[in-house]
Amino acid sequence: MVLSTIAALFIPACWILASAACRRLASSNLQRLNRITNVASLMALASATAAVVALVTSGPTTIAVAGLPSWVPSLRIDAVSVTMVAIVTIVGVVVVRYSLAYLAGDEGQRRFFAYLSETLAAVLLLVLAGNLLVFLAAWVLMSLSLHRLLEF
Protein backbone atom coordinates (compact mmCIF):
# COMPACT_ATOMS: atom_id res chain seq x y z
CA MET A 1 0.00 0.00 0.00
CA VAL A 2 2.80 2.44 0.88
CA LEU A 3 4.75 1.57 -2.27
CA SER A 4 1.70 2.11 -4.48
CA THR A 5 0.98 5.47 -2.81
CA ILE A 6 4.52 6.70 -3.27
CA ALA A 7 4.69 5.46 -6.86
CA ALA A 8 1.34 6.96 -7.83
CA LEU A 9 2.21 10.35 -6.38
CA PHE A 10 5.78 10.38 -7.64
CA ILE A 11 5.11 9.54 -11.30
CA PRO A 12 3.41 12.86 -12.22
CA ALA A 13 5.47 14.75 -9.62
CA CYS A 14 8.79 14.04 -11.30
CA TRP A 15 7.49 15.55 -14.58
CA ILE A 16 6.10 18.57 -12.71
CA LEU A 17 9.46 19.11 -11.02
CA ALA A 18 11.23 18.75 -14.37
CA SER A 19 8.94 21.37 -15.88
CA ALA A 20 9.63 23.78 -13.03
CA ALA A 21 13.37 23.20 -13.31
CA CYS A 22 13.30 23.75 -17.09
CA ARG A 23 11.49 27.05 -16.63
CA ARG A 24 13.99 28.34 -14.07
CA LEU A 25 17.05 27.23 -15.99
CA ALA A 26 19.09 29.73 -17.99
CA SER A 27 18.95 29.28 -21.76
CA SER A 28 22.70 28.86 -22.00
CA ASN A 29 22.89 25.90 -19.62
CA LEU A 30 21.85 23.14 -22.04
CA GLN A 31 23.93 20.39 -20.43
CA ARG A 32 22.03 20.81 -17.18
CA LEU A 33 18.76 20.81 -19.12
CA ASN A 34 19.74 17.49 -20.72
CA ARG A 35 20.58 16.04 -17.33
CA ILE A 36 17.34 17.24 -15.72
CA THR A 37 15.13 15.82 -18.45
CA ASN A 38 17.03 12.51 -18.52
CA VAL A 39 16.81 12.13 -14.74
CA ALA A 40 13.10 13.01 -14.72
CA SER A 41 12.31 10.50 -17.44
CA LEU A 42 14.29 7.73 -15.75
CA MET A 43 12.71 8.50 -12.35
CA ALA A 44 9.25 8.35 -13.95
CA LEU A 45 10.15 5.01 -15.51
CA ALA A 46 11.37 3.68 -12.16
CA SER A 47 8.18 4.90 -10.47
CA ALA A 48 6.04 3.24 -13.14
CA THR A 49 7.94 0.01 -12.50
CA ALA A 50 7.33 0.41 -8.76
CA ALA A 51 3.61 0.92 -9.46
CA VAL A 52 3.55 -2.36 -11.41
CA VAL A 53 5.29 -4.14 -8.53
CA ALA A 54 2.86 -2.58 -6.03
CA LEU A 55 -0.12 -3.69 -8.10
CA VAL A 56 1.18 -7.25 -8.34
CA THR A 57 1.99 -7.50 -4.62
CA SER A 58 -0.97 -5.69 -3.04
CA GLY A 59 -3.67 -5.55 -5.73
CA PRO A 60 -5.73 -2.60 -6.93
CA THR A 61 -6.05 0.34 -4.58
CA THR A 62 -7.50 3.84 -4.38
CA ILE A 63 -5.41 6.54 -2.76
CA ALA A 64 -7.46 9.20 -1.00
CA VAL A 65 -7.45 11.13 2.25
CA ALA A 66 -9.02 8.84 4.86
CA GLY A 67 -12.28 9.88 6.46
CA LEU A 68 -13.28 12.40 3.79
CA PRO A 69 -16.16 12.15 1.33
CA SER A 70 -15.80 10.36 -2.02
CA TRP A 71 -15.65 13.61 -4.02
CA VAL A 72 -12.27 14.45 -2.48
CA PRO A 73 -9.45 14.05 -5.04
CA SER A 74 -8.10 10.52 -5.23
CA LEU A 75 -5.85 8.37 -7.41
CA ARG A 76 -6.60 4.81 -8.52
CA ILE A 77 -4.05 2.10 -9.21
CA ASP A 78 -5.40 -0.92 -11.05
CA ALA A 79 -4.36 -3.05 -14.01
CA VAL A 80 -5.63 -0.61 -16.65
CA SER A 81 -4.12 2.50 -15.06
CA VAL A 82 -0.75 0.83 -14.47
CA THR A 83 -0.68 -0.41 -18.06
CA MET A 84 -1.44 3.07 -19.36
CA VAL A 85 1.12 4.63 -16.99
CA ALA A 86 3.76 2.26 -18.33
CA ILE A 87 2.87 3.06 -21.94
CA VAL A 88 2.76 6.84 -21.40
CA THR A 89 6.02 6.79 -19.45
CA ILE A 90 7.87 4.69 -22.04
CA VAL A 91 6.63 6.90 -24.88
CA GLY A 92 7.59 9.96 -22.81
CA VAL A 93 11.12 8.65 -22.27
CA VAL A 94 11.49 7.94 -26.01
CA VAL A 95 10.23 11.42 -26.95
CA VAL A 96 12.53 13.10 -24.40
CA ARG A 97 15.58 11.16 -25.62
CA TYR A 98 14.81 11.89 -29.26
CA SER A 99 14.08 15.56 -28.59
CA LEU A 100 17.35 16.04 -26.74
CA ALA A 101 19.25 15.15 -29.89
CA TYR A 102 16.84 16.77 -32.34
CA LEU A 103 16.61 20.12 -30.55
CA ALA A 104 20.30 20.36 -29.60
CA GLY A 105 21.28 24.02 -29.75
CA ASP A 106 17.75 25.30 -30.40
CA GLU A 107 16.77 28.46 -28.52
CA GLY A 108 13.36 27.09 -27.58
CA GLN A 109 14.66 23.81 -26.16
CA ARG A 110 14.09 24.86 -22.55
CA ARG A 111 10.53 25.96 -23.27
CA PHE A 112 9.79 22.78 -25.25
CA PHE A 113 10.89 20.51 -22.40
CA ALA A 114 8.86 22.52 -19.90
CA TYR A 115 5.74 22.09 -22.07
CA LEU A 116 6.48 18.42 -22.70
CA SER A 117 6.95 17.73 -18.99
CA GLU A 118 3.69 19.51 -18.15
CA THR A 119 1.83 17.51 -20.78
CA LEU A 120 3.24 14.19 -19.58
CA ALA A 121 2.37 15.01 -15.97
CA ALA A 122 -1.21 15.93 -16.94
CA VAL A 123 -1.66 12.75 -19.00
CA LEU A 124 -0.34 10.61 -16.15
CA LEU A 125 -2.64 12.36 -13.69
CA LEU A 126 -5.54 11.75 -16.08
CA VAL A 127 -4.68 8.04 -16.26
CA LEU A 128 -4.42 7.75 -12.46
CA ALA A 129 -7.60 9.75 -11.72
CA GLY A 130 -9.63 8.07 -9.01
CA ASN A 131 -12.78 10.17 -9.36
CA LEU A 132 -14.45 12.60 -11.71
CA LEU A 133 -13.04 15.72 -10.04
CA VAL A 134 -9.42 14.65 -10.60
CA PHE A 135 -10.28 13.43 -14.10
CA LEU A 136 -11.79 16.79 -15.13
CA ALA A 137 -8.93 18.79 -13.60
CA ALA A 138 -6.36 16.59 -15.36
CA TRP A 139 -8.30 16.87 -18.63
CA VAL A 140 -8.21 20.68 -18.47
CA LEU A 141 -4.52 20.71 -17.56
CA MET A 142 -3.74 18.27 -20.36
CA SER A 143 -5.69 20.33 -22.89
CA LEU A 144 -3.95 23.55 -21.93
CA SER A 145 -0.46 22.09 -21.85
CA LEU A 146 -0.96 20.14 -25.07
CA HIS A 147 -2.19 23.31 -26.77
CA ARG A 148 1.01 25.11 -25.79
CA LEU A 149 3.14 22.15 -26.85
CA LEU A 150 1.47 21.93 -30.25
CA GLU A 151 1.89 25.68 -30.81
CA PHE A 152 5.62 25.39 -30.11
Helices and strands as residue ranges (DSSP letters): H 2-24, H 30-58, E 61-63, E 75-77, H 79-102, H 109-128, H 132-151
